[in-house]
Amino acid sequence: MTKAKHRTKHNTTSKRNRFEAALLTTVELPTDGVQRPEHWLAKLLWPEFEELPVGLMSITLILMLALEKDLQMFVMETLAGSFSPLLVILFFNLIAFGILALYHVFSKAPKSDLEKRGMIGFAVVCCATSGLLGGYRLYLEQSSWLQLFGIWNVLQGVSLVILFQTKALNEKSMSDQNAPLAGTIANFILVGSLYVILKYGFNLHYIDNFSICVAYAMSVSLWVCDYIYSNNRE
């Protein structure tokens, strides 16, 4: 694909430093209009949102809420102890768009711009939470080169917050492509099994479990889909 076919979009919103300017400069792919970063560093930090990874984040969140009693108590105490309309709205928006993500994974119905923005927001909350909290925990609990992964996770979480706040992540960041059924079922089984193994086999904290499952959803799930699809064609 030649450079001339790309349409560069310079986001003028609060470019306060070189890092943010590089992060917000994007190109629009001519094939499906999906927005992607131009700078090499931004390519490492910029997530590629599709309905399957977002659906996997949703099912991971459901598993975590269903299995983790400490988290259940924390959510109930937070909602009951300091009643805030904004907090309640955020909580129910997460539930609504998480359910919407599951619906679109198993449906071929087109996604509206509003649905895409909601699913992007849901995924950003999941990725930023797993990156910031998971990375911070990893940094504190390790005393070796593994701390570098913690720092990298935090950097990714901060980058996502910047991208979402400046509206660089929007409906054009999500592909319209539908997830194949066989790959979807395989990934749901794999991510569910992964969470159970991490919890009961390795006794990890639920933030660590969530972070690993989100990383799987963003980095591995689409590769699994491609592998199953290529084998089915043979």
N, C-alpha and C positions, 0 to 999 in steps of 0.2 A: 504494500500500500504506500503510495508516494506521499511525500510531505504536503504536496499541493492539494491533496484531497482532504486534508484535515482542516477544520475550521477552528482557529484558536480563539479562546474566550478569556480575556483578562478580567478577572473579578476585581473591581476597584474598591471593594468594601474593606476598609481598615487594614491596608497592607503596612503594618507597623515595622516589619523587619524582613530580612531576606528569606528566612525560613518560611514565614507566612506567605510572602509573595510567591515563592516557588510552589508552595502547597496549593495555592488557589488558582494558578494558571493551568487551564485545561484545554483539551482538544475534544471536538465532537466527532465521533466515528460516523462516517457516511452510511454505513450498512444499516444501523438501527438507531442512530441518533444518541447512543449512550455516551455519557460524558466521562472522559478519562484524563488523568493528569499528564502534563508535558514533561516535567522535571523528573530526573531519574530517582532522586530521593523521595519525591512524592509518590512515585510508582510503588515504592516499597511500603509506604505507609497508607496508601489509599486502598480502601476495601472495594472489592467487586461484588456488588449486591445482586443476587438472584433469589428467586422465590424459595428454592430449596434450602440454602443456608439459613435464611430467615426463619423458615418453618422448623428447621432443626433447633435453632435457638429457642423457639417457642416451646417445643416439646421438652427440651432440657430444663427450661424454667418451670414447666408443669411438674416434671419429675422431682425437681429440687423442692418445690413447695409441698409436694405430696409426701416426700420421704424425710425431710429435715425438720424435726420438731423444734429445734432451736430457731430456725428461720420462721416457722409458723408463729412462735411466741413473739419474735421480734416484730413481725408485720402487724400482729394484733395489738401489741403494746404501743407501737408507733402510731397506728391509726386511731386507737382509743385514747391514748395519753395526750397527744397534742393534735387535736382535731383541726386540720387545716383544709379548707376547700381546695386549695391548689394541689395539696398532696393527694387528696381523694381523687381529684380529676386525673392527675398523673397516673395513679394506680389503676383506675378503671380504663384509661386510655391504653395502658400497657396490656391489660387483659383483652380489650377489644381488638387491638391490632395484632396481638399474638394469635388470637383465634382466627382473624382474617388471614394471617400468614399461613396457618394450617389449611384453611379453606382453599387458598389459591394453589397450594402445593398439589392438592388432589383434584383440582378443577382446571379446566381449560378456558374458563371465563376470562375475558380481558380485564386488565387492571386499570382503573381510572387514575388520573394524576393524584387525586386526593388519597386513594388507597396506596399508591406508591409512596407518597410522602409519609403516610402513617407507618407503613412497613419499614421505610428507611429510618424513621425516628425510633421505632421499636428496636431495630437492629443496632442503631448507634448507642442506645441506652445499654443494651446487652454487651456490646463490644467495649464500650468505655468503662462500664462497671467491672467487667472481667479483666480488662487491661490495667486499670488504675488499682483496684483492690487486690487482684491476683498478683500483679507485678510488685506492689508494695509488700505483700506478704512474702513473696519469694525473695525479695531483696533483704527483708529483715531476718528470715529464717535460714538463709544460706550464708556461708562465709567463704565462698569459692567463686570460680568463674561463672557459676550458675546465677550469680547476682546480675550479670550482664543481661540475662534473659528478663529479669525483673525490671531493669532499667528500660529495656526495649519495649516491654509490655506497657509500662507507664507512658513512654513516648508515643506509642500508638494510641493509647487512650486519650492523651492530651490532643493529639492531632485530629482525632475524630471529633472531639468537642469543638475545636476551632473550625473544622470543615462544616459541621452542622450549624454552628452559631452564625457563620457568615453566609449560610445558604448555598455553599458550594456543593454540598450534598443535597440533591433535590430529586424530583421525579425522573430526571434524565440520568440519574446514577443507577437506576434499576432497569435491568433488561426485561423485555416483554416475553422472552423465551419461556416456554412451559417445561417443567421438569419431567423427564420420562418416568413412567410408573414403576418399572422394575428397579431403576436406580434409586427412586424415592423410597420404596419399601426397604431395600437393602440398607440405605443410610439411616432410616429410622430405627431399624433393628440394631445396627452397629452403634449408633450414638446412645441408645437406651442401654445396651450391654456395657458400653464403655463407662457410663455413669455408675451403673451398679457395681462393676468391678472396682472402680476407683473408690467408691464409698465403702463397700463391704470387704473388698480384697486388700486395699491399701490403707483404709481408714483415714483418707484425706479429708481436710476441711471442705465444706460445701462450696466455698469460694474457689478453692483449687479445682474441685471437680467441674464447676461451672466454667472456669477459665479454659480448662483443657478441652471440654466439649465444644465451647465456642470456637476455639482454635481449630478443632477438627472440622466444624461446620464451614468455616471460612476458607480453610486451606486444603482439606482432603476430600470433602464430600463430592465436589464436582469432578474430581479425578476418578472417584469410585464410579460415578455415573458414566463418565466417558469410557471407562474400562468395561463396564457391563454392556454398554451400547455397542462397543466395537466387537465384543465376543458374540453378541447376539446376531450381528450382521454376517459373521463368518459361517 
